[in-house]
Amino acid sequence: MKPHKNRHFRTGIIGCGTIFPMHAESIKNVKEAKLVAVCDIKEDRARDKAKKYGCSYYTDYKKMLDEANLDVVHICTPHYLHMPMILEAAKRKIDIISEKPMGLNPEQAKKEIAAAKKNKITFGVIFQNRFNPGSQLVKGRIDDKSLGKLKAAKLVLTYHKPDSYYKKSDWKGRLATEGGGVVIDQAIHYLDIVRWLIPSPIKYVEAHVSERMHTFIDVEDSAEGIVMFKNGFYLCFYLINSYSFDDDPFIDIDCEKAKVRIVKDSAHIRYNNGRKEDAKPRSHEYIDYGDGVRDYWGYCQFNEIRDFYKSLKEGKKPAVTAEDAFKTQQLVWAIYESSKRGKRIYL
């Protein structure tokens, strides 16, 4: 990749729904980017966002890709629309940053990566929780060997997604459009953190998913299992979206020299010799995404989006490449396949 010589990247966003502010406000605060167009099939929503950010709007994403002279496009649409939109943008040689998941399955993700490579574009995927202060601290201590041998981890996620959450959506809770439930939608970020932290490929996954509390959706609302890594480290996980409120997810890691807990954006390391180390968000490091943004999403979309544009400007790979995000897509797929087949899935 070559450094970008233009002053600003002309940027568009497809999808003006719930996650839109995280991207629009981030772009507004990135000096290398300028939001020039937005698109949504609901014209009133697209028009309102365009008015707020002083840009053009479209209701047909292909028309926006053809007419808006974009350098970069952000994909912020329902899961099932990610692949076709990514392929269309890649065909037009527009750099892409997409919300997770890359697609509904690894086959879709492979097609996207191949298209990006063929057209020589940069393709990033949003896994913003890697940029949290807690995640960054623990990653640093794993990399510098301060924690010693990594033994095992547990991930617990208990969210509240009542019937009304699914009833007000025209795509959530449906396998064909969401690709799954609590695993691919809510827990994928925390599964990604563990996979990214551990310096070893995954050996196998053994898991079970089920629909326990919801009766009219065809995706899972609970999941449990283990992920075994090739270096002997393993993750035990328990995931539900039928709890009574959105509790803070946590990851505990048992290490040779310390015990680690990552809770939401923060981390606490307690070394065996009594030393303590903590990391937590500091308000001045974050931007304001506006009203209605759910705090359990984390606030680091800006950090990742800023990194993406900085990487484009310098001609480098972004911190979260599509190739690396694909490994998390494989993990999600393996959880579903293990449950479906009733056996371990080796990667």
C-alpha positions as CSV (number, residue, x, y, z in Angstrom):
1,M,0.0,0.0,0.0
2,K,1.1,3.5,-0.8
3,P,0.7,6.6,1.4
4,H,-2.4,8.7,0.5
5,K,-1.5,12.2,-0.7
6,N,-4.9,13.8,-0.5
7,R,-5.8,16.0,2.4
8,H,-9.0,14.2,3.2
9,F,-10.5,10.8,2.4
10,R,-14.0,11.3,0.9
11,T,-16.1,9.0,3.0
12,G,-19.6,7.5,2.9
13,I,-21.7,5.5,5.3
14,I,-24.2,2.9,4.3
15,G,-26.8,2.4,7.0
16,C,-28.2,5.2,9.2
17,G,-29.5,3.1,12.0
18,T,-28.5,2.5,15.6
19,I,-24.7,2.2,15.1
20,F,-24.5,5.1,12.7
21,P,-23.5,7.8,15.4
22,M,-20.5,5.8,16.4
23,H,-19.2,6.0,12.8
24,A,-20.4,9.5,11.9
25,E,-19.1,11.2,15.0
26,S,-15.8,9.3,14.7
27,I,-15.4,10.5,11.1
28,K,-16.2,14.0,12.2
29,N,-13.3,13.8,14.7
30,V,-10.7,12.3,12.3
31,K,-8.7,15.0,10.6
32,E,-7.9,12.7,7.6
33,A,-11.6,12.0,6.8
34,K,-14.6,14.0,5.5
35,L,-18.2,12.6,5.5
36,V,-19.6,13.4,2.0
37,A,-22.5,11.0,1.7
38,V,-24.8,8.7,3.6
39,C,-27.3,6.1,2.5
40,D,-30.3,4.3,4.0
41,I,-33.4,2.7,2.4
42,K,-35.5,4.9,4.7
43,E,-35.3,8.2,3.0
44,D,-36.4,10.3,6.0
45,R,-33.6,8.8,8.1
46,A,-31.0,9.4,5.4
47,R,-32.2,12.9,4.8
48,D,-32.0,13.8,8.5
49,K,-28.5,12.4,8.9
50,A,-27.3,14.2,5.8
51,K,-28.7,17.5,7.1
52,K,-27.0,17.0,10.4
53,Y,-23.6,16.3,8.9
54,G,-23.8,18.6,5.9
55,C,-23.5,15.9,3.2
56,S,-25.5,14.3,0.4
57,Y,-27.8,11.4,0.9
58,Y,-28.9,8.4,-1.1
59,T,-31.5,5.6,-0.8
60,D,-29.6,3.3,-3.2
61,Y,-26.2,2.3,-2.0
62,K,-24.9,1.3,-5.5
63,K,-25.8,4.8,-6.7
64,M,-23.9,6.3,-3.9
65,L,-20.9,4.1,-4.6
66,D,-21.1,5.2,-8.3
67,E,-21.7,8.9,-7.9
68,A,-20.2,10.1,-4.6
69,N,-16.6,9.7,-5.6
70,L,-15.7,7.9,-2.4
71,D,-12.3,6.9,-1.1
72,V,-13.8,5.0,1.9
73,V,-17.1,3.5,2.7
74,H,-18.4,2.3,6.2
75,I,-20.8,-0.6,6.2
76,C,-23.3,-0.2,9.1
77,T,-26.2,-2.4,7.9
78,P,-27.8,-5.6,9.1
79,H,-25.5,-8.7,9.0
80,Y,-27.0,-10.3,5.8
81,L,-26.3,-7.1,3.8
82,H,-22.6,-7.0,4.6
83,M,-21.3,-9.3,1.9
84,P,-23.1,-7.9,-1.1
85,M,-22.2,-4.3,-0.1
86,I,-18.6,-5.2,0.6
87,L,-18.3,-6.9,-2.8
88,E,-19.8,-3.9,-4.6
89,A,-17.5,-1.5,-2.9
90,A,-14.5,-3.6,-3.6
91,K,-15.4,-3.9,-7.3
92,R,-15.3,-0.1,-7.4
93,K,-11.9,0.0,-5.6
94,I,-13.2,1.8,-2.6
95,D,-11.6,1.1,0.8
96,I,-13.9,-0.5,3.3
97,I,-14.4,-0.6,7.0
98,S,-17.3,-2.9,8.0
99,E,-19.2,-3.5,11.3
100,K,-18.9,-7.0,12.6
101,P,-19.6,-9.7,11.6
102,M,-17.9,-9.8,8.2
103,G,-20.7,-12.0,6.9
104,L,-23.1,-14.7,8.0
105,N,-20.4,-17.5,7.6
106,P,-16.7,-18.0,6.7
107,E,-17.6,-18.7,3.1
108,Q,-19.0,-15.2,2.7
109,A,-15.9,-13.8,4.5
110,K,-13.5,-15.6,2.2
111,K,-15.3,-14.1,-0.9
112,E,-15.0,-10.6,0.7
113,I,-11.2,-11.0,1.4
114,A,-10.6,-12.3,-2.1
115,A,-12.4,-9.4,-3.6
116,A,-10.5,-6.9,-1.5
117,K,-7.2,-8.5,-2.5
118,K,-8.1,-8.7,-6.2
119,N,-9.0,-5.0,-6.2
120,K,-6.0,-4.0,-4.0
121,I,-8.1,-2.2,-1.4
122,T,-7.8,-1.9,2.4
123,F,-10.5,-3.8,4.2
124,G,-11.0,-3.4,8.0
125,V,-13.6,-4.8,10.4
126,I,-14.9,-3.2,13.6
127,F,-13.7,-4.9,16.7
128,Q,-13.5,-1.8,18.8
129,N,-13.1,-3.5,22.2
130,R,-9.5,-4.4,21.3
131,F,-8.8,-0.7,21.8
132,N,-10.3,-0.5,25.3
133,P,-7.7,0.5,28.0
134,G,-8.2,-2.9,29.7
135,S,-7.7,-4.9,26.6
136,Q,-4.6,-2.9,25.7
137,L,-3.0,-3.3,29.1
138,V,-3.5,-7.1,29.1
139,K,-2.3,-7.4,25.5
140,G,0.9,-5.5,26.5
141,R,1.6,-7.7,29.5
142,I,1.0,-10.9,27.6
143,D,3.4,-9.7,24.8
144,D,6.1,-8.7,27.3
145,K,5.8,-12.0,29.2
146,S,5.0,-10.3,32.5
147,L,2.2,-12.7,33.2
148,G,4.2,-15.9,32.7
149,K,2.5,-18.9,31.2
150,L,-1.2,-18.4,30.3
151,K,-3.3,-21.3,31.7
152,A,-7.0,-20.7,31.1
153,A,-9.7,-18.1,30.8
154,K,-13.4,-17.9,31.4
155,L,-15.8,-15.5,29.6
156,V,-19.2,-14.7,31.1
157,L,-21.7,-12.6,29.2
158,T,-25.3,-12.1,30.5
159,Y,-27.3,-9.5,28.6
160,H,-31.0,-8.6,28.5
161,K,-32.7,-9.0,25.1
162,P,-36.4,-9.2,25.8
163,D,-39.0,-10.2,23.2
164,S,-39.5,-6.5,22.4
165,Y,-35.9,-6.3,21.3
166,Y,-36.6,-8.8,18.5
167,K,-40.2,-7.7,17.7
168,K,-39.1,-4.1,16.8
169,S,-36.4,-5.4,14.4
170,D,-37.0,-6.7,10.9
171,W,-33.9,-8.8,10.8
172,K,-32.7,-9.7,14.3
173,G,-33.7,-13.1,15.6
174,R,-33.8,-14.7,12.2
175,L,-31.1,-17.1,11.1
176,A,-31.2,-16.0,7.5
177,T,-30.6,-12.4,8.2
178,E,-28.7,-12.3,11.5
179,G,-26.7,-15.5,11.1
180,G,-27.2,-16.5,14.8
181,G,-28.0,-14.9,18.1
182,V,-26.0,-14.2,21.3
183,V,-22.8,-15.7,19.8
184,I,-22.5,-13.8,16.5
185,D,-24.3,-10.6,17.7
186,Q,-23.5,-9.9,21.3
187,A,-20.6,-12.2,22.4
188,I,-18.5,-12.0,19.2
189,H,-16.6,-8.9,20.6
190,Y,-15.5,-10.7,23.7
191,L,-14.7,-14.0,21.9
192,D,-12.6,-11.8,19.6
193,I,-10.7,-10.3,22.6
194,V,-9.6,-13.7,23.9
195,R,-8.6,-15.0,20.5
196,W,-6.6,-11.8,19.8
197,L,-4.9,-11.9,23.2
198,I,-3.7,-15.5,23.1
199,P,-0.5,-16.0,21.0
200,S,-1.6,-19.3,19.6
201,P,-3.9,-20.7,16.9
202,I,-7.1,-22.4,18.0
203,K,-7.0,-26.2,18.0
204,Y,-10.6,-27.1,18.5
205,V,-14.0,-25.9,19.7
206,E,-16.6,-27.9,21.6
207,A,-19.9,-26.1,22.4
208,H,-23.6,-26.2,22.6
209,V,-26.1,-23.4,21.7
210,S,-29.8,-23.4,22.4
211,E,-33.0,-21.2,22.5
212,R,-34.2,-21.3,26.1
213,M,-36.1,-18.2,26.9
214,H,-37.4,-16.8,23.6
215,T,-40.0,-18.8,21.7
216,F,-40.5,-17.0,18.4
217,I,-36.9,-16.5,17.2
218,D,-34.9,-19.1,15.3
219,V,-31.5,-18.2,16.7
220,E,-29.8,-19.1,20.0
221,D,-30.2,-17.1,23.2
222,S,-27.6,-19.2,25.2
223,A,-24.3,-20.8,24.5
224,E,-21.6,-22.6,26.5
225,G,-18.4,-24.5,25.7
226,I,-14.7,-24.5,25.5
227,V,-12.1,-23.3,23.0
228,M,-8.8,-25.2,23.1
229,F,-5.7,-23.4,21.8
230,K,-2.7,-25.3,20.3
231,N,-0.4,-24.1,23.1
232,G,-2.6,-25.8,25.8
233,F,-4.4,-22.7,26.9
234,Y,-8.2,-22.9,26.9
235,L,-11.3,-20.7,27.2
236,C,-14.5,-21.7,29.0
237,F,-17.5,-19.5,28.1
238,Y,-21.1,-19.0,29.2
239,L,-23.3,-16.6,27.2
240,I,-26.9,-15.6,27.5
241,N,-29.1,-12.7,26.3
242,S,-32.0,-13.6,28.5
243,Y,-30.8,-12.1,31.9
244,S,-32.8,-9.5,33.7
245,F,-30.5,-6.6,32.7
246,D,-27.4,-5.9,30.7
247,D,-24.7,-6.9,33.2
248,D,-21.0,-6.1,32.4
249,P,-19.3,-9.0,30.6
250,F,-16.0,-10.2,32.1
251,I,-13.0,-12.3,31.1
252,D,-10.9,-13.9,33.8
253,I,-7.4,-15.2,32.8
254,D,-5.4,-17.5,35.1
255,C,-1.7,-16.9,34.5
256,E,1.5,-18.3,36.0
257,K,2.4,-15.0,37.7
258,A,-0.9,-13.2,38.0
259,K,-4.7,-13.3,37.9
260,V,-6.3,-11.0,35.3
261,R,-9.9,-9.7,35.1
262,I,-11.2,-7.7,32.1
263,V,-14.5,-6.1,32.8
264,K,-16.1,-4.0,30.1
265,D,-13.5,-1.3,29.2
266,S,-11.3,-1.9,32.3
267,A,-8.8,-4.5,33.5
268,H,-7.3,-5.5,36.8
269,I,-4.1,-7.5,37.1
270,R,-3.2,-8.9,40.5
271,Y,0.4,-10.4,40.5
272,N,1.3,-13.2,42.8
273,N,3.9,-11.0,44.5
274,G,1.3,-8.5,45.6
275,R,1.7,-5.9,42.9
276,K,-1.4,-4.5,41.3
277,E,-2.0,-2.9,37.9
278,D,-5.2,-1.4,36.6
279,A,-6.5,0.3,33.5
280,K,-9.8,2.1,33.0
281,P,-11.3,4.6,30.6
282,R,-10.4,8.3,31.1
283,S,-13.1,10.6,29.9
284,H,-10.8,13.0,28.0
285,E,-9.6,10.3,25.7
286,Y,-13.1,9.7,24.3
287,I,-15.5,11.5,22.0
288,D,-19.2,12.1,22.6
289,Y,-21.3,10.0,20.3
290,G,-24.5,11.7,21.3
291,D,-27.7,10.6,23.0
292,G,-29.0,7.0,22.8
293,V,-25.7,5.3,22.4
294,R,-25.6,2.2,24.6
295,D,-22.6,2.3,26.9
296,Y,-22.1,-1.5,26.9
297,W,-21.0,-1.3,23.3
298,G,-17.8,0.3,24.5
299,Y,-16.5,3.7,23.4
300,C,-13.6,2.8,21.3
301,Q,-15.0,2.9,17.8
302,F,-13.3,6.2,17.4
303,N,-10.0,4.8,18.4
304,E,-10.3,2.0,15.7
305,I,-11.7,4.3,13.0
306,R,-8.9,6.8,13.7
307,D,-6.4,4.0,13.4
308,F,-7.9,2.9,10.1
309,Y,-7.6,6.4,8.5
310,K,-4.1,6.9,9.9
311,S,-3.1,3.6,8.4
312,L,-4.5,4.6,5.0
313,K,-2.7,7.9,5.1
314,E,0.6,6.2,5.9
315,G,0.1,3.3,3.5
316,K,0.1,0.7,6.3
317,K,-2.3,-2.1,7.3
318,P,-4.9,-1.2,9.9
319,A,-4.7,-2.7,13.4
320,V,-7.8,-4.9,12.6
321,T,-7.4,-6.4,9.1
322,A,-10.1,-8.5,7.5
323,E,-7.7,-11.4,7.5
324,D,-7.3,-11.3,11.3
325,A,-11.1,-10.7,11.8
326,F,-11.7,-13.8,9.7
327,K,-10.2,-15.9,12.5
328,T,-12.9,-14.7,14.9
329,Q,-15.5,-15.5,12.2
330,Q,-14.1,-19.0,12.1
331,L,-14.4,-19.3,15.8
332,V,-18.0,-18.3,15.8
333,W,-18.7,-20.7,13.0
334,A,-17.0,-23.5,14.9
335,I,-19.3,-22.9,17.9
336,Y,-22.4,-23.3,15.8
337,E,-21.0,-26.3,13.9
338,S,-20.0,-28.1,17.1
339,S,-23.5,-27.7,18.5
340,K,-25.1,-28.7,15.2
341,R,-23.0,-31.8,14.8
342,G,-22.6,-32.7,18.5
343,K,-18.9,-33.0,18.4
344,R,-15.6,-31.1,18.5
345,I,-14.7,-29.0,15.5
346,Y,-11.0,-28.8,14.7
347,L,-9.7,-25.7,13.0
